[in-house]
Amino acid sequence: MPNALFKGAILSVAIAAGVVSGCSDDDNSTGGVDGDLNSNPGFITIDSARPVGEAIGALQLALDNNEAITSLPLIDHQANAANIDEELRPTSVQLFGNPALGTPLMQVNQMAGLDLPQKILAWEDADGATHLAYNSADYLQQRHAIAGNEAALTSLENIGNALNALASNASGNTAEEASGDTEEGSTSAFPGEGIITVVSTRDMDTTYSALVTSIESADALILVAELDHAANAQTVEMDLNPTRLVIFGNPNAGTPLMQAEQTIGIDLPQKMLVFEDADGVVTIAYNDPAYLAERHGISGQDVRLTAISAALAGLANNAAGIVPAE
């Protein structure tokens, strides 16, 4: 993905997800899955012989050396938490992509653009051990109903192999150790699981512009990046209907979720996908915060999750031109 296609304020200081500032702390009890790293659906973890910083450095070096891949600046959730005077163990996520592999998935189902580009999470747990994790290819296939298309299925296989190789290399383990430490959680997922969609009353450009404007004008939000999946597809001579992704967040809302369970950092910052299908229907799609909390074993955060959900719905409905009922 050429850097020119990563538009917007791509920040060196990472942004945790969420859209509401100053949520109350009356729901701070936690669930968490630190004791069962592979309970997350479709979540593959690898124990790392390197601390977070070194593992991420090795990952970035490998990405830089691959001409087919372009990466976004590192999302350092710990630094982001420190900016709001909160503590968080080392937790970083690196986003990167290769449109030659991602585009075939979106040609089958544009909604797959919500989980693209790819990402690898690195974090230090309460015992001081470091882990790397990524979403499995099987999970992406099931969540986005990728089937019956040879090119897409081949891309999924290549994506899975590439993610495993990158994470294993970054871990600093030998090939045998990395293979032995790699485990996958349940890949059970159904098409569209955890994805909220809003059909727009407006055209693609108007919907997308309204969404970006709302994010930029909200004091509590920071626009992290914009990705034009269709433009990226053209760079590898592939066609894709209009499909664009906005990444944004607010650490005041995202940090408490990561304090409850660090693995949710792979799904933060928040993302919204805007796409136009072959029939000209424009849809906004985003991850349901309650689903993300359940996926990562977080409990006791209902007040915060409800506030985040309401704010995300407000952004989507406003961009779609939907007037809330009085």
C-alpha positions, 0 to 999 in steps of 0.5 A, a space after each residue: 500500500 503506497 504511503 500516499 494512500 494512507 491519508 489523514 493524521 497518521 500519528 506517532 503516538 497511538 490512539 486507543 479505541 473509543 469515542 467517549 471521553 471521561 466515562 465513569 469508573 464505576 464499572 471497573 471489574 474485569 474478566 480478562 483472559 490472561 490465564 487462557 491466551 488462546 480462548 479468543 475466537 480466531 486469535 493465534 498467539 506466540 510466546 516471545 523470547 524478546 520484550 515488546 519493544 525488541 519484538 516490534 522492532 524485529 517485525 518492523 524491520 521485516 516489514 520494511 524489507 518486504 517491498 510488497 508491504 506497507 505499514 502504518 506507524 506503530 500504535 503504542 497503547 502504553 504511551 497513549 495511556 501515559 498521555 492521559 496519566 493512566 498505566 498500562 503494561 507494554 502493549 503495541 499493535 502494528 498495522 500493515 498490508 499488501 493489497 495483492 493479498 487483501 483485495 481478493 477478499 474484498 472482491 468477494 465481500 467488501 466487509 472484509 475491509 473492516 479487518 484489513 490491513 492486517 495487524 500483529 499485537 505484542 504485549 507484556 502480561 502480568 507475569 512479565 512474559 511477552 506474547 505476539 498475536 494475530 487474527 487467523 485466516 480461518 477467522 477472517 474467512 468465516 467472519 466474512 464468508 469467503 468461499 467459492 473463490 479460488 483467488 480469495 482462498 489462495 490469498 487467505 492461505 498466503 495471509 496466514 502463512 505470512 502472518 505466522 512467519 512474521 510473528 514467529 520471526 519477531 518473537 526471536 524464537 527458533 523456527 521449532 520453538 515458534 512452531 511449538 508455541 503457536 496455538 490457535 483459539 476457537 475459530 468459530 465465527 459466523 458471517 458478519 459476527 460482531 459487525 454493525 451495519 448502517 445503510 446510508 441515504 446518501 451517496 458514497 462521497 457524501 457519506 464518507 465526507 460526513 463521517 470524516 468531518 464528524 470525527 475531525 470536529 469532535 474534540 474527544 476524537 483523533 483521526 488516526 488514518 484513512 485508507 482507500 482500499 479501492 485505490 490500493 487495489 488499483 496499484 496492483 491492477 485489481 478492481 474493487 468497488 468504492 471501499 474506504 476505511 477510517 481509523 480513529 479513537 480516544 484513549 480515555 475510552 480505550 485504555 480502561 478496556 485494555 487495562 481489563 484485558 490487553 488483547 483487545 488492543 488488537 481491535 483498537 483503535 476503532 474503525 469504520 468502513 464505508 463501501 458502495 456495492 455493485 447495486 450502488 448501495 452505500 453501507 457503513 460498517 463497524 465493530 460492535 464494542 460489546 462483541 469486542 469485549 466478549 471476544 477478549 473476555 472482558 466483563 464489568 464494563 457495561 456502562 463504558 461499552 454502552 456509551 461507546 456504542 451510542 457514540 459510534 451509532 451517532 457517528 454512523 447515523 449522522 454520516 448516513 443522513 439518518 435523523 434519529 426518532 424523537 
